C-alpha cells in the first residue's frame, strides 16, 4: 500500500532530487536476470508436496521476539503459539492444512504493514510469515512477471526496472509487502496514468482449504474460461486474509501482446519533475486554509479524466496537526511528481502551482523544481514516507469532489487544537482518478472507480499510555469532517467510501459509524455480495478471517 505522508515527509520531499541522488550514490543496483519458473495452467491445482514442513518458531526461540515485533504498527504485537517461516508454496499448503484440520486460527503476514490487529489477534495460534518468499522472475509460459507475496515494493520496482525497464503502478512505501498490497488494489504515483496495480494482475496462486480441511494451491487467472476466475477477481481488491494465503502473483497488462518481457507491463517515464511548496503556520487562518483546500480539491475535480494532460501528475497536500510544544510552524506542504517526458511538463506543473495558490493569503516557501530520473524520484519518495515509526492509527476516504467549507472548517479546528500527545499527525489528500477510473466498478473487486482524491488521516505517537487519547483525537477529527453523513464517507455525491488497505475497525463500530451504512459498503460497495459468494466457495470451513473479514453469503 502507499504509506501516508507524515511530518518527516517534509525533509524528504523538499530535497527529493538530492535525497534520491544520495540514496543511490555509490550503489550499483544488481541487475535482475530473467528466469523461468515452471508453472501450470490457470485451471491447475497442486496438492501438498511430500517434503517435510517448515520449522515452527515458538516462544523461547531467540527469533520469536523479532518476529513478534516485526509489524510496523507498534500498537500491536503478534504472539501466536508459533510462527511458520515459509519458503515455498508447498510449505504454506502444509501449514494451512494442519491449521484447518486442528481448528487452529491462522493468519498470514508478508510486509507487516497492517494498521489493525489482524495478525496480532490473541485468537491467532499460527502466523505464516512470507517474508522469505520474495522472488521476482519473468515466466515465459504465462508471458507474465511472477512475483512472490513476500517481496517488498521497492525491491520489486528495482528488479522490474533494472531487469526489463518496466514497473507496476503501486504504492510508494519501500517496505510494504506485495501480498497484502495487491489484494487491496494498490495505488501510487503512477496510478493516474496506468491504473492501480491490481489492474495488471494476470494470475494469482492461493492456498485454500476445503470443507474437510484439505489444503491445496490453486492458480486462478483472468482468462474468461478459467473455472477459478472468480478467485482471481476477489484478489483484485477484496482485501487480504479472506480467502486463503496468496503465495505468488503474475502480472501482465491487459492487451499486452508478443513475447518480449519489456512490453508486458508499463514503462515509467524516463524523467520526473519534482516540486514542493511549504506553507508556514503563520497567517494560515481559517479563511486561508479554506481557500487552499478548495483550490486543491476543485483542481482535481477538473483535471482527473483518463485523457487529461495531467494524468502524469501525482501530488499530495499534507496538512499537519499543531504540536503542543516546539511546533516547527509548518501548516501544510504540497509535493508533486510530474511526468518529465512531456514537452509541456514544466508549464503544466507551473499552472498547477498557480491554481493551488491562487487567492491564498500565505506565501509558501517554494523549494523549486528538480528534474530527476524516475528511479531516483521513486527512491526518494519511498524514503520520505517510511520515516515515522511508532504506535499508529489510520483512517481513509475516497473523495469525488472537493470538501465543503464546513468540512474544511471542522478539519481546521481539529488540526489546530492541542488536545493530544502525538508526535506526528497529518491529513494527506493524494491525487487519484485518471486511468484508475477507466474500468467498470465490477471489472475488479476494487469498486471505487469514480474518485479524484484519496485522503489519509494518520496519527503517530510512542507512549502506550497515550493510546486512548491519540486514537480519540483522530476519531473525532474524522467524525467531524464527515458529520453530515454519520461520521463516515458514505458513497454519494461528495465521498465514495474507504480504502481497504487502510483498514479501520471503527467503520464497523456504531459508536463511530452512525450513518446506518454498513462497513462492508464503505469498503466494497456493490461488490460485497459477489465477494461473499467467493468466500463461500473457496473458504467453506471459515479458516481465514479477521475483524473486517468477508463474511459468507
Backbone torsions as a table, in degrees:
resi	resn	phi	psi	omega
1	UNK	NA	159.5	174.3
2	UNK	-80.6	117.4	-179.9
3	UNK	-72.1	140.7	-178.3
4	UNK	-67.8	151.3	177.2
5	UNK	-70.8	142.5	-177.2
6	UNK	-131.3	178.4	-174.1
7	UNK	-55.9	-41.8	-179.1
8	UNK	-72.0	-7.2	174.4
9	UNK	-59.5	-28.7	-177.5
10	UNK	-54.0	-51.9	-175.9
11	UNK	-61.5	-41.5	-178.5
12	UNK	-69.2	-37.3	-176.4
13	UNK	-75.7	-41.4	-177.2
14	UNK	-58.0	-38.4	-177.6
15	UNK	-111.8	42.7	-173.7
16	UNK	-54.5	-47.5	-179.0
17	UNK	-65.0	-45.4	-179.2
18	UNK	-66.2	-41.4	-179.5
19	UNK	-62.6	-40.3	179.9
20	UNK	-64.4	-40.2	179.1
21	UNK	-62.7	-42.4	178.3
22	UNK	-64.3	-35.7	-176.1
23	UNK	-64.3	-30.0	-176.9
24	UNK	-111.1	2.6	-179.0
25	UNK	-61.9	127.2	177.9
26	UNK	75.5	7.2	-178.2
27	UNK	-111.6	127.9	174.8
28	UNK	-107.1	103.7	-176.9
29	UNK	-60.3	139.6	178.6
30	UNK	-73.0	127.3	179.7
31	UNK	-74.8	134.9	178.5
32	UNK	-76.8	140.5	176.7
33	UNK	-102.9	118.3	179.8
34	UNK	-55.8	129.2	-178.9
35	UNK	-130.9	153.8	-178.5
36	UNK	-100.4	130.9	177.1
37	UNK	-111.3	125.2	179.5
38	UNK	-64.3	130.9	-180.0
39	UNK	-141.1	164.5	175.8
40	UNK	-98.1	-172.6	176.8
41	UNK	-83.9	173.9	-177.7
42	UNK	-60.1	-25.3	-176.6
43	UNK	-93.1	-0.5	-176.5
44	UNK	-73.5	148.4	166.4
45	UNK	-128.2	155.2	-178.5
46	UNK	-130.2	124.5	178.7
47	UNK	-79.0	168.0	-178.7
48	UNK	-60.7	139.4	178.3
49	UNK	-76.3	168.6	-176.3
50	UNK	-82.7	-7.2	-177.3
51	UNK	-63.7	156.6	-179.2
52	UNK	-68.6	158.3	-177.2
53	UNK	-70.9	156.3	174.7
54	UNK	-66.4	158.8	-176.5
55	UNK	-71.5	137.7	171.1
56	UNK	-85.5	135.4	176.3
57	UNK	-108.2	116.1	-171.8
58	UNK	-115.3	166.9	176.9
59	UNK	-54.2	138.2	-175.0
60	UNK	105.4	-27.7	173.4
61	UNK	-75.7	135.6	-177.2
62	UNK	-59.7	-26.0	-178.2
63	UNK	-78.3	-17.4	-173.5
64	UNK	-60.6	-45.8	-177.4
65	UNK	-63.4	-38.8	177.7
66	UNK	-61.4	-43.2	180.0
67	UNK	-70.1	-36.3	-179.6
68	UNK	-63.1	-31.2	-174.9
69	UNK	-106.9	15.8	-175.5
70	UNK	-74.1	-20.5	-179.4
71	UNK	-63.3	147.3	-175.9
72	UNK	-74.6	-29.3	179.9
73	UNK	-89.0	108.0	-173.6
74	UNK	-75.7	1.8	170.9
75	UNK	-67.6	-23.9	-172.2
76	UNK	-122.5	138.5	175.5
77	UNK	-126.0	129.4	-180.0
78	UNK	-87.5	120.1	178.8
79	UNK	-132.0	67.3	178.1
80	UNK	-76.7	177.6	173.9
81	UNK	-63.8	-30.2	-179.4
82	UNK	-160.9	151.9	166.9
83	UNK	-104.3	141.7	174.9
84	UNK	-116.6	113.5	179.0
85	UNK	-88.5	98.8	-176.2
86	UNK	-84.5	142.9	176.2
87	UNK	-122.1	-11.7	179.3
88	UNK	-140.5	161.6	175.4
89	UNK	-61.0	-40.0	-178.4
90	UNK	-60.0	-36.5	177.9
91	UNK	-67.4	-35.4	176.9
92	UNK	-68.0	-40.1	177.3
93	UNK	-57.5	-45.2	179.9
94	UNK	-63.5	-43.1	-179.4
95	UNK	-63.4	-44.7	-178.9
96	UNK	-66.2	-42.6	179.5
97	UNK	-62.0	-43.5	179.4
98	UNK	-64.2	-43.4	-179.4
99	UNK	-66.7	-41.0	-178.6
100	UNK	-64.5	-43.5	-177.6
101	UNK	-72.6	-30.2	-178.5
102	UNK	-88.9	-11.9	-178.0
103	UNK	80.7	11.1	178.1
104	UNK	-74.8	133.0	176.0
105	UNK	-67.7	133.5	-176.2
106	UNK	-122.3	146.5	174.0
107	UNK	-136.8	159.0	-178.7
108	UNK	-125.2	148.3	-179.7
109	UNK	-140.1	134.1	174.5
110	UNK	-113.1	-75.3	-179.5
111	UNK	-89.4	-20.1	179.8
112	UNK	81.7	26.6	-176.4
113	UNK	-103.6	17.4	179.3
114	UNK	-68.4	132.8	-176.3
115	UNK	-87.7	-7.1	174.8
116	UNK	-117.3	174.2	-169.5
117	UNK	-89.8	47.6	-177.3
118	UNK	-73.5	-34.7	179.3
119	UNK	-86.7	-36.3	-177.1
120	UNK	-84.5	0.9	178.4
121	UNK	-51.5	132.6	-176.7
122	UNK	-62.8	-19.6	178.7
123	UNK	-75.5	-18.0	-179.6
124	UNK	-74.4	125.4	-178.7
125	UNK	-104.7	-21.4	179.3
126	UNK	-137.9	125.9	175.1
127	UNK	-109.7	119.2	175.0
128	UNK	-89.3	114.0	-177.6
129	UNK	-99.5	122.9	-174.3
130	UNK	-102.2	12.8	-173.1
131	UNK	-57.1	-29.5	-178.1
132	UNK	-85.9	-5.8	175.0
133	UNK	-94.6	84.7	-170.0
134	UNK	-131.9	24.6	-177.7
135	UNK	-72.5	148.3	174.4
136	UNK	-131.8	116.8	-177.4
137	UNK	-144.4	162.0	172.4
138	UNK	-97.0	128.1	-178.8
139	UNK	-100.5	108.5	-176.7
140	UNK	-66.7	-33.1	-179.3
141	UNK	-62.9	-42.7	-178.0
142	UNK	-93.7	-4.8	-174.7
143	UNK	51.2	45.3	-175.1
144	UNK	-148.5	159.1	178.6
145	UNK	-88.7	120.7	177.2
146	UNK	-88.8	126.0	178.9
147	UNK	-132.3	126.1	179.6
148	UNK	-75.9	155.4	-169.0
149	UNK	-68.0	-22.2	-179.4
150	UNK	-84.9	-5.3	-179.9
151	UNK	-64.8	141.9	179.7
152	UNK	-96.0	151.0	-168.7
153	UNK	-54.1	-49.8	-175.1
154	UNK	-66.8	-33.6	175.4
155	UNK	-66.3	-38.8	176.9
156	UNK	-63.0	-48.8	-179.1
157	UNK	-60.1	-42.1	-178.1
158	UNK	-63.5	-45.6	-178.2
159	UNK	-66.6	-44.8	179.3
160	UNK	-63.3	-42.6	-174.6
161	UNK	-73.2	-48.7	-178.6
162	UNK	-74.6	-25.0	179.5
163	UNK	-83.8	-38.3	-173.2
164	UNK	-137.9	-3.4	179.4
165	UNK	77.2	20.6	-178.0
166	UNK	-121.6	175.7	178.6
167	UNK	-157.3	178.0	170.5
168	UNK	-114.7	142.4	179.5
169	UNK	-83.4	60.2	-178.4
170	UNK	-99.6	-164.2	-173.0
171	UNK	-71.9	172.8	-174.8
172	UNK	-95.2	-24.3	-175.3
173	UNK	-67.0	125.4	-172.6
174	UNK	-64.6	-33.6	-168.7
175	UNK	-100.7	3.3	176.9
176	UNK	-67.6	135.4	178.3
177	UNK	-80.5	144.5	-177.1
178	UNK	-67.3	-29.4	-175.1
179	UNK	-53.3	-53.7	179.7
180	UNK	-81.3	-29.3	-176.1
181	UNK	-60.8	-46.3	-176.7
182	UNK	-71.5	-38.6	-178.6
183	UNK	-62.2	-23.1	176.8
184	UNK	-94.8	0.6	179.9
185	UNK	112.6	-61.9	176.7
186	UNK	78.7	106.2	176.9
187	UNK	-128.8	161.9	-179.4
188	UNK	-168.6	-155.2	-170.8
189	UNK	-65.3	-23.4	-178.6
190	UNK	-103.1	5.8	-173.0
191	UNK	-70.6	-33.2	178.1
192	UNK	-63.3	-26.6	-179.5
193	UNK	-92.4	-35.3	-172.0
194	UNK	-122.4	1.4	-176.3
195	UNK	87.3	-176.2	178.8
196	UNK	-81.2	165.5	-177.4
197	UNK	-61.7	-39.2	-177.8
198	UNK	-65.8	-19.2	176.1
199	UNK	-64.6	-17.9	-178.2
200	UNK	-103.3	7.5	-178.9
201	UNK	-76.5	122.4	177.5
202	UNK	-95.2	-40.6	-176.4
203	UNK	-153.1	158.6	178.5
204	UNK	-141.9	139.6	173.1
205	UNK	-102.5	124.3	-175.5
206	UNK	-128.4	133.0	174.1
207	UNK	-90.7	118.9	-175.8
208	UNK	-121.6	167.5	178.5
209	UNK	-128.8	136.3	-179.8
210	UNK	-89.5	-172.8	-176.0
211	UNK	-62.1	-30.6	-178.5
212	UNK	-85.0	-2.0	-178.5
213	UNK	87.6	8.0	177.3
214	UNK	-78.8	130.8	-178.3
215	UNK	-103.0	147.0	175.7
216	UNK	-154.5	161.3	176.2
217	UNK	-99.9	129.6	-179.2
218	UNK	-118.7	133.4	173.7
219	UNK	-101.9	117.2	-179.3
220	UNK	-113.8	135.5	-177.7
221	UNK	-121.3	172.9	177.1
222	UNK	-86.8	2.8	179.0
223	UNK	-60.3	134.3	-175.8
224	UNK	-58.3	-30.0	-177.7
225	UNK	-94.8	8.2	179.0
226	UNK	-75.3	121.6	179.6
227	UNK	-64.9	-15.3	180.0
228	UNK	-102.6	16.3	-172.8
229	UNK	-59.5	-34.9	-179.4
230	UNK	-63.5	-31.0	176.5
231	UNK	-68.6	-39.0	173.3
232	UNK	-60.0	-48.3	-176.7
233	UNK	-57.8	-41.1	-177.5
234	UNK	-63.3	-23.7	-178.6
235	UNK	-93.8	15.8	175.3
236	UNK	-106.9	26.5	178.6
237	UNK	146.9	5.0	-178.7
238	UNK	-81.4	-1.1	177.8
239	UNK	86.6	153.4	-176.8
240	UNK	-82.3	158.2	173.6
241	UNK	73.4	23.3	-174.8
242	UNK	-109.0	-36.2	-169.5
243	UNK	-118.8	-22.3	-176.8
244	UNK	168.4	-165.8	178.8
245	UNK	-106.7	115.9	175.6
246	UNK	-74.1	128.3	178.0
247	UNK	-110.8	-32.9	-179.7
248	UNK	-146.5	149.8	171.5
249	UNK	-121.0	155.7	167.8
250	UNK	-126.8	134.0	-176.4
251	UNK	-120.6	130.3	171.5
252	UNK	-153.1	129.4	-178.0
253	UNK	-64.9	132.6	175.9
254	UNK	-53.6	132.5	-179.7
255	UNK	90.8	-8.4	178.7
256	UNK	-65.6	140.1	-176.7
257	UNK	-125.1	170.5	176.3
258	UNK	78.1	-175.4	-177.9
259	UNK	-114.5	-0.5	-179.6
260	UNK	-73.5	118.4	-179.9
261	UNK	-56.6	-31.1	-176.7
262	UNK	-70.8	-3.9	180.0
263	UNK	-114.7	10.1	-175.5
264	UNK	-96.8	-15.5	178.6
265	UNK	-136.2	165.1	-179.5
266	UNK	-62.4	147.4	172.9
267	UNK	-100.9	123.6	-179.5
268	UNK	-69.8	161.1	177.7
269	UNK	-64.1	145.8	-178.7
270	UNK	-64.1	-36.1	-179.1
271	UNK	-131.5	155.9	179.7
272	UNK	-134.3	136.9	170.9
273	UNK	-92.4	125.1	176.9
274	UNK	-115.1	142.4	179.3
275	UNK	-148.3	163.1	178.8
276	UNK	-153.3	141.2	173.7
277	UNK	-121.7	128.4	179.2
278	UNK	-107.4	119.2	-178.1
279	UNK	-98.6	121.6	178.5
280	UNK	-71.2	156.9	176.4
281	UNK	-72.9	-31.3	178.9
282	UNK	-61.7	123.9	180.0
283	UNK	89.6	-12.4	-179.7
284	UNK	-83.9	71.9	178.0
285	UNK	-80.9	-175.4	-175.2
286	UNK	-61.0	-40.6	-178.6
287	UNK	-66.1	-41.8	179.8
288	UNK	-66.6	-42.0	179.3
289	UNK	-61.8	-43.2	179.5
290	UNK	-61.5	-44.0	-178.7
291	UNK	-65.3	-41.5	-179.5
292	UNK	-61.8	-46.7	-177.2
293	UNK	-71.6	-35.8	176.5
294	UNK	-65.6	-42.8	177.3
295	UNK	-56.5	-48.5	-176.4
296	UNK	-63.1	-47.5	-178.1
297	UNK	-66.7	-43.4	-179.7
298	UNK	-66.0	-35.2	176.8
299	UNK	-61.2	-42.8	-179.5
300	UNK	-69.5	-32.0	174.3
301	UNK	-59.3	-38.4	-172.1
302	UNK	-90.0	-14.1	-170.2
303	UNK	-131.1	35.8	-176.7
304	UNK	-123.2	22.4	172.8
305	UNK	-76.1	156.6	-177.4
306	UNK	-62.8	-31.6	-178.2
307	UNK	-97.7	13.0	178.8
308	UNK	-68.0	143.7	173.6
309	UNK	-61.9	-14.3	178.5
310	UNK	-94.1	12.9	176.0
311	UNK	-62.1	-23.5	178.5
312	UNK	-89.9	9.3	177.9
313	UNK	-104.1	130.2	172.3
314	UNK	-128.3	131.0	179.8
315	UNK	-150.7	172.2	177.7
316	UNK	-142.7	143.8	170.9
317	UNK	-111.7	108.8	-173.9
318	UNK	-103.0	121.0	-177.0
319	UNK	-107.3	127.9	-171.9
320	UNK	-103.7	139.0	173.2
321	UNK	-73.6	146.8	180.0
322	UNK	-75.2	129.3	176.9
323	UNK	-76.6	150.8	-178.9
324	UNK	-66.1	-32.3	177.4
325	UNK	-148.2	155.0	179.9
326	UNK	56.7	36.7	177.2
327	UNK	-65.8	131.4	-176.4
328	UNK	-73.9	-3.4	176.2
329	UNK	82.8	21.1	178.4
330	UNK	-103.9	123.7	178.8
331	UNK	-96.4	-32.1	-177.4
332	UNK	-163.1	159.3	170.8
333	UNK	-139.4	138.5	173.6
334	UNK	-108.5	122.1	176.0
335	UNK	-117.4	148.5	-175.2
336	UNK	-143.3	138.1	168.2
337	UNK	-118.1	127.3	-178.9
338	UNK	-127.3	135.0	175.3
339	UNK	-53.6	110.7	-175.5
340	UNK	-81.4	-3.7	-178.6
341	UNK	-84.7	-13.6	176.2
342	UNK	-69.5	136.5	179.2
343	UNK	-63.6	-24.5	-179.6
344	UNK	-103.8	20.4	-174.3
345	UNK	-58.7	-44.2	-176.5
346	UNK	-65.8	-39.8	178.8
347	UNK	-67.4	-42.2	179.1
348	UNK	-60.2	-43.4	179.9
349	UNK	-66.0	-40.4	178.5
350	UNK	-63.9	-40.8	179.6
351	UNK	-67.2	-36.8	177.1
352	UNK	-62.5	-45.4	179.9
353	UNK	-61.3	-41.8	179.6
354	UNK	-64.2	-40.7	179.4
355	UNK	-66.7	-37.8	-179.4
356	UNK	-65.7	-39.7	-172.8
357	UNK	-96.4	-3.4	-177.0
358	UNK	-57.5	123.5	176.3
359	UNK	75.8	2.7	178.5
360	UNK	-84.1	116.6	-173.8
361	UNK	-80.8	33.2	176.4
362	UNK	-130.9	125.5	-179.4
363	UNK	-85.3	115.6	-179.9
364	UNK	-78.1	158.4	174.0
365	UNK	-85.6	111.4	-177.2
366	UNK	-83.0	115.0	-178.6
367	UNK	-83.0	2.4	176.7
368	UNK	84.4	174.8	-179.2
369	UNK	-114.7	134.6	179.9
370	UNK	-120.6	133.7	172.9
371	UNK	-98.5	125.1	-176.6
372	UNK	-142.2	170.2	175.2
373	UNK	-70.4	155.5	178.4
374	UNK	-59.0	-41.2	-177.1
375	UNK	-64.3	-46.1	179.5
376	UNK	-60.7	-42.6	-179.8
377	UNK	-65.6	-36.0	179.6
378	UNK	-67.8	-42.7	178.0
379	UNK	-61.8	-45.0	-179.1
380	UNK	-63.1	-41.3	179.4
381	UNK	-64.2	-41.4	178.1
382	UNK	-63.3	-43.4	-179.7
383	UNK	-63.5	-38.5	-177.8
384	UNK	-71.2	-22.1	-178.3
385	UNK	-96.2	-4.2	-177.5
386	UNK	-110.1	21.7	-173.3
387	UNK	-89.2	-37.9	-176.3
388	UNK	-71.7	126.6	177.2
389	UNK	-124.4	148.6	174.9
390	UNK	142.1	-153.7	-179.9
391	UNK	-90.0	132.8	-168.5
392	UNK	-138.5	154.5	170.9
393	UNK	-138.2	139.1	-176.1
394	UNK	-136.8	148.8	174.5
395	UNK	-141.1	156.7	-177.1
396	UNK	-139.4	165.5	175.2
397	UNK	-160.2	138.1	167.8
398	UNK	-91.7	138.2	177.8
399	UNK	-117.2	134.3	172.5
400	UNK	-91.5	-24.5	-177.9
401	UNK	-142.4	165.7	176.7
402	UNK	-59.5	149.5	174.6
403	UNK	-62.7	151.7	175.3
404	UNK	-74.6	166.9	178.0
405	UNK	-62.5	-37.1	179.4
406	UNK	-64.2	-40.4	178.2
407	UNK	-65.6	-41.8	179.8
408	UNK	-64.7	-41.2	178.8
409	UNK	-63.8	-38.5	178.6
410	UNK	-63.8	-41.9	178.7
411	UNK	-66.9	-40.5	178.5
412	UNK	-57.4	-43.7	-179.0
413	UNK	-62.6	-43.1	-178.6
414	UNK	-69.3	-42.5	-178.6
415	UNK	-66.2	-23.3	-176.9
416	UNK	-102.9	1.5	174.6
417	UNK	-84.9	170.8	-177.7
418	UNK	-125.0	25.5	179.6
419	UNK	-86.7	66.7	-175.6
420	UNK	-165.6	176.2	172.7
421	UNK	-138.3	27.2	-178.2
422	UNK	-74.0	158.7	173.5
423	UNK	-95.5	-25.4	-177.5
424	UNK	-155.5	119.1	174.9
425	UNK	-132.8	137.1	-179.0
426	UNK	-151.2	157.1	169.4
427	UNK	-124.4	118.5	-173.6
428	UNK	-114.8	120.4	177.0
429	UNK	-99.8	112.6	-172.1
430	UNK	-113.1	141.9	-177.1
431	UNK	-58.2	137.3	179.4
432	UNK	-140.9	-171.6	178.1
433	UNK	86.5	-147.1	-175.9
434	UNK	64.3	-134.1	-179.1
435	UNK	-65.6	-17.8	176.0
436	UNK	-57.5	-35.2	-173.3
437	UNK	-91.3	8.9	-179.9
438	UNK	-75.7	-47.1	-178.6
439	UNK	-67.3	154.0	173.4
440	UNK	-66.6	146.6	-179.1
441	UNK	-55.9	-22.7	179.5
442	UNK	-96.3	-3.8	-178.5
443	UNK	-65.0	-34.4	173.2
444	UNK	-129.4	174.0	178.0
445	UNK	-74.0	-12.3	175.3
446	UNK	-78.8	104.7	-172.5
447	UNK	-87.8	-14.3	-173.1
448	UNK	-85.3	90.5	-174.8
449	UNK	-122.6	28.0	-179.5
450	UNK	-143.3	25.3	-178.7
451	UNK	-103.0	156.0	176.9
452	UNK	-115.8	-13.3	178.7
453	UNK	-142.0	145.8	169.3
454	UNK	-115.7	125.6	-175.5
455	UNK	-108.5	135.7	-178.8
456	UNK	-123.2	117.8	173.2
457	UNK	-97.4	125.5	-177.1
458	UNK	-144.7	144.1	-179.5
459	UNK	-134.3	137.4	179.9
460	UNK	-133.7	134.4	176.5
461	UNK	-149.3	175.7	-172.9
462	UNK	-114.5	-34.9	-171.4
463	UNK	-89.6	126.1	179.4
464	UNK	-60.0	-26.5	179.6
465	UNK	-65.2	-19.0	-179.8
466	UNK	-94.4	7.1	-176.0
467	UNK	-56.9	-56.4	-174.2
468	UNK	-60.3	-43.9	-175.9
469	UNK	-66.9	-42.0	-176.6
470	UNK	-76.6	-35.7	175.3
471	UNK	-65.4	-41.9	179.4
472	UNK	-62.1	-38.7	179.0
473	UNK	-60.3	-45.6	-178.4
474	UNK	-68.4	-39.7	177.9
475	UNK	-59.3	-44.5	-178.4
476	UNK	-68.1	-37.9	177.9
477	UNK	-61.5	-46.2	-179.0
478	UNK	-66.2	-46.1	179.5
479	UNK	-58.5	-43.2	-176.6
480	UNK	-67.3	-37.6	179.7
481	UNK	-64.7	-37.3	-178.6
482	UNK	-107.5	35.0	-174.8
483	UNK	-60.5	-34.8	-175.6
484	UNK	-76.9	-9.5	178.1
485	UNK	-123.7	39.6	173.8
486	UNK	73.6	23.7	174.9
487	UNK	84.0	6.2	-179.3
488	UNK	-140.2	158.9	-177.7
489	UNK	-82.2	74.1	-178.8
490	UNK	-60.1	132.0	177.1
491	UNK	-54.8	126.8	-177.1
492	UNK	-177.6	-148.5	-175.0
493	UNK	-65.3	-41.8	-174.0
494	UNK	-100.3	-33.3	-175.8
495	UNK	-120.9	172.6	-177.2
496	UNK	-147.9	35.5	175.4
497	UNK	88.7	-156.5	-170.7
498	UNK	-128.4	162.8	-178.0
499	UNK	-98.2	120.3	-173.0
500	UNK	-67.1	-21.6	176.4
501	UNK	-73.2	-9.2	170.5
502	UNK	-115.6	67.8	-173.8
503	UNK	-65.1	144.7	-177.7
504	UNK	-143.7	108.4	-175.8
505	UNK	-66.4	-15.2	176.5
506	UNK	-62.2	-24.9	-180.0
507	UNK	-64.8	-22.0	177.8
508	UNK	-99.0	6.1	-177.1
509	UNK	-104.2	115.2	-178.2
510	UNK	-63.0	-14.3	175.8
511	UNK	-71.0	-28.5	-177.8
512	UNK	-114.5	-17.4	173.3
513	UNK	-115.0	94.1	-178.0
514	UNK	-101.6	15.5	-174.2
515	UNK	-76.0	-21.8	-171.3
516	UNK	82.4	-3.0	177.6
517	UNK	-94.7	122.3	-176.3
518	UNK	-67.1	153.8	-178.4
519	UNK	-59.7	-30.3	-179.0
520	UNK	-60.5	-36.8	179.3
521	UNK	-73.2	-34.3	178.8
522	UNK	-61.7	-39.7	-176.4
523	UNK	-90.5	-30.1	-171.5
524	UNK	-126.7	-11.4	178.9
525	UNK	53.1	-132.6	-175.4
526	UNK	-74.7	-6.5	-179.1
527	UNK	-82.5	-8.2	-174.2
528	UNK	-63.5	-45.4	179.0
529	UNK	-58.3	-36.8	178.2
530	UNK	-67.0	-39.5	176.2
531	UNK	-63.3	-35.9	177.0
532	UNK	-63.0	-38.7	178.5
533	UNK	-66.6	-37.8	176.0
534	UNK	-64.9	-40.6	178.5
535	UNK	-59.9	-46.7	-178.4
536	UNK	-63.5	-36.1	-177.6
537	UNK	-75.6	-36.9	-170.4
538	UNK	-108.3	-13.5	175.1
539	UNK	-133.7	58.7	-174.8
540	UNK	-64.4	-21.5	-178.8
541	UNK	-88.9	-9.0	-178.7
542	UNK	67.8	38.7	-178.6
543	UNK	-70.1	-33.4	-173.4
544	UNK	-110.6	141.3	178.7
545	UNK	169.2	168.6	178.1
546	UNK	-163.5	-172.4	-171.2
547	UNK	-64.1	-28.2	175.6
548	UNK	-115.5	35.6	-177.5
549	UNK	-78.9	156.6	175.6
550	UNK	-68.0	130.0	177.2
551	UNK	-90.7	155.5	178.5
552	UNK	-67.8	157.0	179.4
553	UNK	-64.0	NA	NA
